[in-house]
Structures are given as C-alpha cells and as structure tokens.
Amino acid sequence: MFSRCWNSLKVKIAIVIIALVHLSIGIARKSTHGIAHHRLVRLHTVLITSTAMLMTSYYIWKRVNLAIKSLLPGPNPVGNRRLRLLCLQDIAQALLLLFLFLSHIALFFYYILLGPEPNVIAITSLSFIAAYAHILLFLFIADIFFYATKLIHHKVSPNSVHTYLHENRNYHILLAVLLGFMFMFGGLYTTHTDPVVRNANIPMKRFTANGGNVSIALLSDVHIGPSVGRTRIARIVELTNTLNPDIIAIAGDLADGLVRDFHGAAEPLCNLKAPGGVYFATGNHEYMHGNVTEWFWFLENCNITILHNQNKHITLNGQKLCIAGADDLFAVRAHVPGHGMDLRKALSTCDTDSTNVLLAHQPNAANEVLKNRELSQKVNLILSGHTHGGQMYPFVPIVHIANAFVRGQYYHKASDTYVYVSAGVNYFGPPIKIFGGCEIIFITMT
C-alpha cells in the first residue's frame, strides 16, 4: 500500500516539475527578443517534444517488453553458472531502454557536439528517432487491428482473425520493431548515397526564337546541421558543378543553426559556379534555427546573390531573364525586423518582356502567386522545396494535406505558369529519407 502511494506521489511530483519548467520557459519567451527569443523557442520545442515522447515511450516499452518476456528465456536457476548470468530478457530490455533514451535526446544535438562533420552519437540518436517513429506507427496499426477484431470476436467462430492475432500478438510486436529498423536502414542508404539528378524540360513562352536554352540547377533544403556535414555538401557542390548549369538556385532551408557552428560545413558552397550566378532565397528554417543576417553575410562572401524580396535582371544565351526571390512565409511569424514575404516587391521590376523565375521556398507561397491574377501574369516559373516529399513514409499523407503542391512539375493553365517543387537535396534531422528522395533538379528552359 505504501509503495503504491509513494509511486503515485512520485508521478505527481514529476508532473508538477515538468509543468513548472514549461511555464518558466513560456514566461522567458515573452520577455526575450531577436535571436535569443528564437533559440529559446527552439529549446522549448525540444522540451515539448520530449515531454510528449514520454507517453509514447511508455507505450512502446509496455508493448515491446510484453513480447520480450513472452518470447525470450528468463533467468535459468540451474545449469552452467555463466549461462545463468546471461539473461536474454535483461539484455533485450537494456537495449530497448538505450534505444528509447537515445531517441529522446536526439533533438538536443542541435545544441551540442556541433562541428563541420556530424558526430557519430548524434547520427545514431537522430537515426533512432526515425526508427522510433516507424515502430510507433506499426505498433499502433497492430493494436488497431487487435482491438477492432476483439470487438467482433464474440460474433464469429473460434477460428476468427482475432484468435490468430491474439495467439501471435508478440510476434506481431517484434515484427513492428523489425520493420521500424528496416525502414531506418533503408533511409540511411538513401541519404548516404549521392542525390539523384532529375531532369525537367519546361517551355518558356517569352523565350526568343533566335536565343538558346537556359538551364537551372535547383538545390532546395540543404539543411546543413547536426546530420549534414562538410563532406556531404562538398559532394553536392561537385555534382551540381558537373551539370554545368547556367543558373544555380538555392530555394531555402540552407542551415539548421548558426554560422559559428556550421561555417566549416557550409564552406564548399563557395565553390558553386554558374555563368548566370548563384541565387538564394530564405526558407522557414533560416528563421527558426539560426541568425538569418549572419547567413546572408556568409553567402555574400561566397558570391551568392541574396534575393531578399528582390530580383536581378540577367541575359543568358540571348534570353532576357529576371530572377526573383521572396522571403519565406514563416518570416512574418518569426518577427525578424525587415523580413516578411513580399511578393509584389520581389517581382516589382520584372517586366512582361522577360522570362521571370521566382524562388519561393514553400509551395503554399507559390499558390499565393497563382491566386493573384496580377502577380501570376508576371511569373513564368516558380521554384519551391520545403515538403521533402514527406521525407519518411509515415509523413507522406501529411505533406499532401498541408501543401498546395507536393513534388515535381506542375502547370497552372490560367496563367501559363509552371511550378517545380523539389523534394530537397538533403533531409531535416534524422538522416533518413524515402528511396530517391534526395534530388538535384536540372531544369532546361526551352
């Protein structure tokens, strides 16, 4: 009785402490501004995520531990002493606890062990959080089938589906764990191989007949951070330069941190070469994870043109072009002085006698352009990213619901405007992505 009361008291104390921590950070967020405010927001997001994961981790522990106790032998009181000490249940439970612990601390690697190359512990932890998400999904699916069939079990024969699920439940739990790790390793393979080069040919109505084609290499969602380092960036730069594009466009989400932490990883970007220039427009992560002004300075020193609600007129292969870029949709919510998506300003000097290309990180921003008759008549091609193509299979339905365009080439007939959404050259957080999900887009405007 005393033990039960003490355990209940410990739970209540833990809940009060967690509530006080979140309340304190919430008050601190109200009293800070600028970069300090956004770093505090990031930290609070990490803590909120970790708090939510406590409940899901308890669920995973209960389910998987049930299978461990049922399928693996426990301590053997007789026989060889060494074998008696080697308890497979204890080993499996210890590995499960280690897995859950590393999954919980994954997001803290956006603050610690940062450098030009990913830390092996950070990579392991961030990979585990991907396996964690898949395992949680498969366990939910297994439980939904189990309890749904249980509801109708009394109406069917003894040889019902529920009987089968009940007798083999522990195997299905272990299957969920196995599938989670299989998807993790498959995603690791994708992100540790070169990005796929996808070719697209897009006709431009304003191109002159006596001029030539113009090519654009689209790099979106570079996400330099705890799981994307210098070696990966150098390889992406090498592949991009090999394509010999006329223009290189970086459509947002360059980095997930500060210049002081990731300048070493970002330095290969200075080697990007294109006769028409290299251009950059912000994504939401520039405002969520770093100091956007410092990244502007860094990129300008690399001779990369910042399109901060701006445009630049160039002539390539006999064709007149206006390359424009708008701040990300999230910039308004970020409350960074001088930042906010202004499509009119970005396209202000783009004339109707030139081919106008707009960098707008989020596809929903592209949709804002297409819904506005005046703006849509100005733009011929919109380049976006942001969706990652879902990144991991469980999130694919979500990106379809949340975004006007998801991946690939689209055509808006009313304005004769094309939209191309890249799944991104890299990934955010876990170094896991669906097969073929890392891509460099090579667009030939004809």
C-alpha positions as CSV (number, residue, x, y, z in Angstrom):
1,M,0.0,0.0,0.0
2,F,2.8,2.4,1.0
3,S,4.7,1.6,-2.2
4,R,1.7,2.3,-4.4
5,C,1.1,5.7,-2.7
6,W,4.8,6.6,-3.0
7,N,4.8,5.7,-6.7
8,S,1.7,7.9,-7.2
9,L,3.3,10.8,-5.3
10,K,6.5,10.5,-7.5
11,V,4.4,10.7,-10.6
12,K,2.6,13.8,-9.3
13,I,5.9,15.5,-8.3
14,A,7.3,14.8,-11.8
15,I,4.2,16.3,-13.5
16,V,4.5,19.4,-11.3
17,I,8.2,19.8,-12.1
18,I,7.6,19.4,-15.9
19,A,4.7,21.9,-15.7
20,L,6.9,24.5,-13.8
21,V,9.7,24.1,-16.4
22,H,7.4,24.7,-19.3
23,L,5.8,27.6,-17.5
24,S,9.2,29.2,-16.8
25,I,10.3,28.9,-20.4
26,G,7.0,30.3,-21.6
27,I,7.4,33.4,-19.4
28,A,11.0,33.7,-20.6
29,R,9.9,33.6,-24.2
30,K,7.6,36.6,-23.6
31,S,10.5,38.7,-22.2
32,T,13.1,38.0,-24.9
33,H,13.5,39.2,-28.5
34,G,15.5,38.5,-31.6
35,I,17.9,35.6,-31.8
36,A,17.7,34.9,-28.0
37,H,14.0,34.6,-28.4
38,H,14.2,32.2,-31.3
39,R,16.8,30.0,-29.6
40,L,14.5,29.8,-26.6
41,V,11.6,28.9,-28.8
42,R,13.7,26.1,-30.3
43,L,14.6,24.8,-26.8
44,H,11.0,24.9,-25.7
45,T,10.0,23.0,-28.8
46,V,12.6,20.3,-28.0
47,L,11.3,20.1,-24.4
48,I,7.6,19.9,-25.5
49,T,8.6,17.1,-28.0
50,S,10.5,15.2,-25.3
51,T,7.5,15.6,-22.9
52,A,5.1,14.2,-25.5
53,M,7.6,11.3,-26.2
54,L,7.5,10.3,-22.6
55,M,3.9,9.0,-23.1
56,T,4.7,7.3,-26.4
57,S,7.9,5.8,-25.0
58,Y,5.9,4.3,-22.1
59,Y,3.5,2.8,-24.7
60,I,6.4,1.3,-26.8
61,W,8.1,0.0,-23.6
62,K,4.9,-1.8,-22.4
63,R,4.2,-3.3,-25.8
64,V,7.8,-4.4,-26.7
65,N,8.5,-5.6,-23.1
66,L,5.5,-7.8,-23.3
67,A,7.0,-9.6,-26.4
68,I,10.4,-9.8,-24.8
69,K,9.1,-11.5,-21.7
70,S,7.0,-13.9,-23.7
71,L,9.4,-14.9,-26.4
72,L,12.9,-14.7,-24.7
73,P,14.1,-17.0,-22.0
74,G,14.4,-15.6,-18.5
75,P,17.0,-16.4,-15.8
76,N,17.8,-20.1,-15.6
77,P,18.3,-21.3,-11.9
78,V,20.0,-24.5,-13.0
79,G,22.8,-25.3,-15.4
80,N,26.1,-23.6,-16.2
81,R,26.7,-20.5,-14.0
82,R,27.7,-18.3,-16.9
83,L,24.6,-19.2,-18.8
84,R,22.5,-18.4,-15.7
85,L,24.0,-14.9,-15.6
86,L,23.4,-14.4,-19.3
87,C,19.7,-13.4,-19.3
88,L,18.5,-12.6,-22.8
89,Q,15.5,-10.8,-21.3
90,D,17.7,-8.4,-19.4
91,I,19.9,-7.8,-22.5
92,A,16.9,-7.1,-24.7
93,Q,15.3,-4.8,-22.1
94,A,18.6,-2.9,-21.7
95,L,18.9,-2.4,-25.4
96,L,15.3,-1.2,-25.6
97,L,16.0,1.3,-22.8
98,L,19.1,2.5,-24.6
99,F,17.2,2.9,-27.8
100,L,14.4,4.9,-26.1
101,F,17.0,7.1,-24.3
102,L,18.9,7.9,-27.5
103,S,15.7,8.7,-29.3
104,H,14.7,11.1,-26.5
105,I,17.9,13.1,-26.6
106,A,18.1,13.3,-30.4
107,L,16.9,16.9,-30.7
108,F,19.4,18.2,-28.2
109,F,22.1,17.6,-30.7
110,Y,21.1,20.8,-32.3
111,Y,22.8,22.5,-29.4
112,I,25.8,20.2,-28.5
113,L,28.6,18.4,-30.4
114,L,28.3,20.7,-33.4
115,G,31.0,20.9,-36.0
116,P,31.9,20.7,-39.7
117,E,31.1,16.9,-39.7
118,P,28.3,15.1,-38.0
119,N,29.1,13.5,-34.6
120,V,28.6,9.7,-34.6
121,I,26.5,9.8,-31.4
122,A,24.3,12.5,-33.0
123,I,23.9,10.5,-36.2
124,T,23.0,7.4,-34.2
125,S,20.5,9.2,-32.0
126,L,18.8,11.0,-34.9
127,S,18.6,7.8,-36.9
128,F,17.0,6.1,-33.9
129,I,14.3,8.7,-33.8
130,A,13.3,7.7,-37.3
131,A,13.1,4.1,-36.3
132,Y,11.1,5.2,-33.2
133,A,8.5,7.0,-35.4
134,H,8.1,3.9,-37.6
135,I,7.9,1.5,-34.7
136,L,5.3,3.6,-33.0
137,L,3.2,3.7,-36.2
138,F,3.4,-0.1,-36.8
139,L,2.6,-0.8,-33.1
140,F,-0.5,1.5,-33.5
141,I,-1.6,-0.4,-36.6
142,A,-1.1,-3.7,-34.9
143,D,-3.2,-2.6,-31.9
144,I,-5.9,-1.1,-34.0
145,F,-6.4,-4.5,-35.8
146,F,-6.1,-6.3,-32.5
147,Y,-8.8,-4.3,-30.6
148,A,-11.0,-3.9,-33.7
149,T,-11.2,-7.6,-34.2
150,K,-11.7,-8.1,-30.4
151,L,-14.9,-6.1,-30.6
152,I,-16.5,-8.5,-33.0
153,H,-14.8,-11.7,-31.7
154,H,-17.9,-12.9,-29.9
155,K,-19.9,-12.8,-33.1
156,V,-17.6,-15.0,-35.1
157,S,-16.2,-18.5,-34.9
158,P,-13.3,-19.6,-32.6
159,N,-11.1,-19.6,-35.7
160,S,-11.6,-15.9,-36.2
161,V,-8.9,-13.3,-37.2
162,H,-8.8,-12.1,-33.6
163,T,-7.9,-15.6,-32.4
164,Y,-5.0,-15.6,-34.8
165,L,-3.9,-12.1,-33.7
166,H,-4.2,-13.0,-30.0
167,E,-2.1,-16.1,-30.4
168,N,0.6,-14.4,-32.4
169,R,0.5,-10.9,-30.9
170,N,4.0,-11.0,-29.5
171,Y,5.4,-11.9,-32.9
172,H,3.5,-9.0,-34.5
173,I,5.0,-6.6,-31.9
174,L,8.5,-7.8,-32.8
175,L,7.6,-7.5,-36.5
176,A,6.7,-3.9,-35.9
177,V,10.1,-3.3,-34.3
178,L,11.9,-5.1,-37.2
179,L,10.0,-3.1,-39.8
180,G,10.9,0.1,-38.0
181,F,14.6,-0.7,-38.2
182,M,14.3,-1.9,-41.8
183,F,12.8,1.5,-42.8
184,M,15.6,3.2,-40.8
185,F,18.4,1.3,-42.6
186,G,16.7,1.8,-46.0
187,G,16.5,5.6,-45.3
188,L,20.1,5.6,-44.2
189,Y,21.1,4.0,-47.5
190,T,19.3,6.8,-49.4
191,T,21.0,9.6,-47.5
192,H,24.4,8.1,-47.7
193,T,24.4,7.8,-51.5
194,D,24.6,10.6,-54.0
195,P,21.4,12.7,-54.7
196,V,19.5,11.7,-57.8
197,V,19.7,14.2,-60.7
198,R,16.2,14.7,-62.1
199,N,15.8,16.4,-65.5
200,A,12.9,18.6,-66.5
201,N,12.2,20.4,-69.8
202,I,10.0,23.4,-69.4
203,P,8.9,25.6,-72.4
204,M,9.1,29.4,-71.8
205,K,6.6,31.4,-73.9
206,R,8.8,34.5,-73.7
207,F,12.0,33.0,-75.0
208,T,13.1,34.4,-78.3
209,A,13.4,32.1,-81.3
210,N,17.0,33.3,-82.0
211,G,18.2,32.6,-78.5
212,G,19.2,29.4,-76.8
213,N,18.0,27.3,-73.9
214,V,18.8,28.2,-70.3
215,S,19.4,25.6,-67.6
216,I,18.8,25.9,-63.9
217,A,20.2,23.6,-61.1
218,L,17.7,23.7,-58.3
219,L,19.0,23.0,-54.8
220,S,16.5,23.1,-52.0
221,D,16.5,22.0,-48.4
222,V,20.3,21.7,-47.9
223,H,19.8,21.6,-44.2
224,I,23.4,21.9,-43.0
225,G,23.2,20.8,-39.4
226,P,24.0,18.0,-36.9
227,S,23.4,15.3,-39.5
228,V,24.6,17.1,-42.7
229,G,28.3,18.0,-42.8
230,R,31.1,19.3,-45.0
231,T,31.7,16.0,-46.9
232,R,28.0,15.8,-47.9
233,I,27.9,19.5,-49.0
234,A,31.2,19.1,-51.0
235,R,29.8,16.2,-52.9
236,I,26.5,18.1,-53.7
237,V,28.6,21.0,-55.0
238,E,30.7,18.7,-57.1
239,L,27.7,17.0,-58.6
240,T,26.0,20.4,-59.3
241,N,29.0,21.9,-61.0
242,T,29.4,18.8,-63.1
243,L,26.0,19.6,-64.6
244,N,27.3,23.0,-65.9
245,P,24.1,24.9,-65.3
246,D,23.6,28.4,-66.5
247,I,22.0,29.4,-63.1
248,I,22.0,27.8,-59.7
249,A,19.1,28.4,-57.4
250,I,19.0,27.6,-53.7
251,A,15.4,27.7,-52.7
252,G,15.6,28.0,-48.9
253,D,16.3,25.9,-45.8
254,L,20.1,26.2,-46.1
255,A,21.1,25.6,-42.5
256,D,19.7,24.5,-39.1
257,G,21.9,26.5,-36.8
258,L,24.3,29.4,-36.5
259,V,27.2,30.3,-38.8
260,R,29.7,29.9,-35.9
261,D,28.7,26.2,-35.6
262,F,28.3,25.3,-39.3
263,H,30.5,27.6,-41.3
264,G,33.0,24.8,-41.8
265,A,30.3,22.5,-43.2
266,A,28.9,25.3,-45.4
267,E,32.3,26.5,-46.9
268,P,32.1,24.2,-50.0
269,L,29.1,26.2,-51.2
270,C,31.6,28.9,-52.1
271,N,32.7,26.6,-54.9
272,L,29.3,26.7,-56.7
273,K,29.8,28.1,-60.2
274,A,27.3,29.2,-62.8
275,P,27.7,31.9,-65.6
276,G,24.3,33.4,-64.7
277,G,25.0,33.4,-61.0
278,V,24.1,31.5,-57.8
279,Y,20.9,32.8,-56.0
280,F,19.4,32.2,-52.6
281,A,16.0,32.9,-51.1
282,T,15.1,32.1,-47.5
283,G,13.2,29.1,-46.1
284,N,11.4,28.8,-42.8
285,H,14.5,27.2,-41.1
286,E,16.6,30.3,-41.6
287,Y,14.2,32.0,-39.2
288,M,13.7,29.0,-36.9
289,H,17.2,27.7,-36.4
290,G,19.7,30.5,-36.9
291,N,20.6,34.1,-37.4
292,V,19.5,34.9,-41.0
293,T,21.5,38.1,-41.2
294,E,24.8,36.2,-40.4
295,W,23.9,33.6,-43.1
296,F,23.3,36.5,-45.6
297,W,26.9,37.8,-44.8
298,F,28.3,34.3,-45.2
299,L,26.6,33.7,-48.6
300,E,27.5,37.2,-49.9
301,N,31.2,36.4,-49.1
302,C,30.8,33.3,-51.3
303,N,29.5,35.4,-54.2
304,I,26.0,34.0,-53.8
305,T,23.3,36.6,-54.6
306,I,20.7,37.1,-51.8
307,L,17.1,37.6,-53.1
308,H,15.6,39.2,-50.0
309,N,12.3,40.2,-51.6
310,Q,14.5,41.3,-54.6
311,N,15.2,40.4,-58.2
312,K,18.1,40.6,-60.6
313,H,18.0,41.0,-64.4
314,I,20.4,39.0,-66.5
315,T,20.8,38.0,-70.1
316,L,21.9,34.4,-70.9
317,N,22.1,32.7,-74.3
318,G,20.3,35.6,-75.9
319,Q,17.4,35.3,-73.4
320,K,16.3,38.1,-71.0
321,L,15.6,36.8,-67.5
322,C,14.5,38.2,-64.2
323,I,15.5,36.0,-61.2
324,A,13.4,36.9,-58.2
325,G,13.2,35.6,-54.6
326,A,10.8,36.2,-51.8
327,D,11.2,35.8,-48.1
328,D,9.6,32.6,-46.7
329,L,6.0,32.6,-45.5
330,F,7.3,31.9,-41.9
331,A,9.3,35.2,-41.8
332,V,6.2,37.2,-40.7
333,R,5.6,34.9,-37.7
334,A,9.3,34.9,-36.9
335,H,9.2,38.7,-36.2
336,V,12.7,39.3,-37.6
337,P,12.9,43.0,-38.3
338,G,12.9,43.8,-42.0
339,H,11.8,40.3,-43.0
340,G,8.5,39.0,-44.4
341,M,7.2,37.6,-47.6
342,D,6.5,40.5,-50.1
343,L,5.8,39.0,-53.5
344,R,5.0,42.4,-55.1
345,K,8.3,43.8,-54.0
346,A,10.2,40.7,-55.2
347,L,8.6,40.9,-58.6
348,S,8.4,44.7,-58.8
349,T,10.8,45.3,-61.7
350,C,10.3,42.0,-63.5
351,D,8.9,43.1,-66.9
352,T,6.5,41.2,-69.1
353,D,9.1,41.1,-71.9
354,S,11.5,39.0,-69.9
355,T,11.2,35.4,-68.6
356,N,10.6,35.7,-64.8
357,V,11.7,33.0,-62.4
358,L,10.6,33.2,-58.7
359,L,12.3,31.4,-55.8
360,A,9.6,30.8,-53.1
361,H,10.5,28.1,-50.6
362,Q,7.1,26.9,-49.6
363,P,4.6,25.6,-52.3
364,N,1.9,27.5,-50.5
365,A,3.7,30.7,-51.3
366,A,3.7,29.6,-55.0
367,N,-0.1,29.1,-54.6
368,E,-0.4,32.7,-53.3
369,V,1.2,33.9,-56.5
370,L,-1.1,31.8,-58.7
371,K,-4.2,33.0,-56.9
372,N,-3.3,36.7,-57.6
373,R,-4.1,37.5,-61.2
374,E,-1.6,40.4,-61.4
375,L,1.3,38.5,-59.9
376,S,0.7,35.3,-61.8
377,Q,0.8,37.1,-65.1
378,K,4.3,38.2,-64.3
379,V,5.8,34.9,-63.3
380,N,6.7,32.1,-65.8
381,L,8.3,29.6,-63.4
382,I,8.2,29.2,-59.6
383,L,10.8,27.1,-57.8
384,S,10.0,25.6,-54.4
385,G,11.0,22.9,-51.9
386,H,10.0,22.5,-48.3
387,T,7.9,19.3,-48.5
388,H,10.9,16.9,-48.6
389,G,8.4,14.6,-50.5
390,G,7.4,13.6,-47.0
391,Q,10.9,12.6,-46.1
392,M,9.7,9.4,-44.3
393,Y,6.8,7.3,-45.5
394,P,4.5,8.0,-42.4
395,F,4.6,11.7,-43.2
396,V,3.8,11.5,-47.0
397,P,0.0,11.8,-46.4
398,I,0.6,14.9,-44.1
399,V,2.5,16.8,-46.7
400,H,-0.2,16.1,-49.3
401,I,-2.8,17.6,-47.0
402,A,-0.7,20.6,-45.9
403,N,0.7,21.8,-49.2
404,A,-0.8,23.1,-52.4
405,F,1.9,21.3,-54.4
406,V,4.0,18.4,-53.1
407,R,6.7,17.2,-55.5
408,G,7.6,17.5,-59.2
409,Q,6.4,19.7,-62.1
410,Y,3.0,21.4,-62.1
411,Y,1.3,23.6,-64.7
412,H,-1.2,26.4,-63.9
413,K,-3.2,26.8,-67.1
414,A,-4.9,30.0,-66.3
415,S,-1.7,32.0,-66.0
416,D,0.5,29.7,-68.2
417,T,2.9,29.3,-65.2
418,Y,5.0,26.3,-64.2
419,V,5.8,25.3,-60.7
420,Y,8.5,22.9,-59.8
421,V,8.7,21.5,-56.2
422,S,11.9,19.7,-55.2
423,A,11.9,17.0,-52.6
424,G,15.2,18.6,-51.4
425,V,18.8,17.7,-51.9
426,N,19.1,16.6,-48.2
427,Y,16.9,16.0,-45.2
428,F,16.0,17.6,-41.8
429,G,17.1,15.9,-38.6
430,P,17.1,12.1,-39.0
431,P,19.4,11.2,-41.9
432,I,16.6,9.1,-43.2
433,K,14.6,9.6,-46.5
434,I,12.4,7.7,-48.8
435,F,14.1,6.0,-51.7
436,G,15.0,8.5,-54.4
437,G,14.1,11.3,-52.0
438,C,17.4,13.3,-52.2
439,E,17.5,15.1,-55.5
440,I,19.2,17.8,-57.6
441,I,16.7,19.2,-60.1
442,F,18.2,20.2,-63.5
443,I,15.7,22.3,-65.4
444,T,16.2,23.2,-69.1
445,M,14.1,26.2,-70.0
446,T,13.4,25.8,-73.8
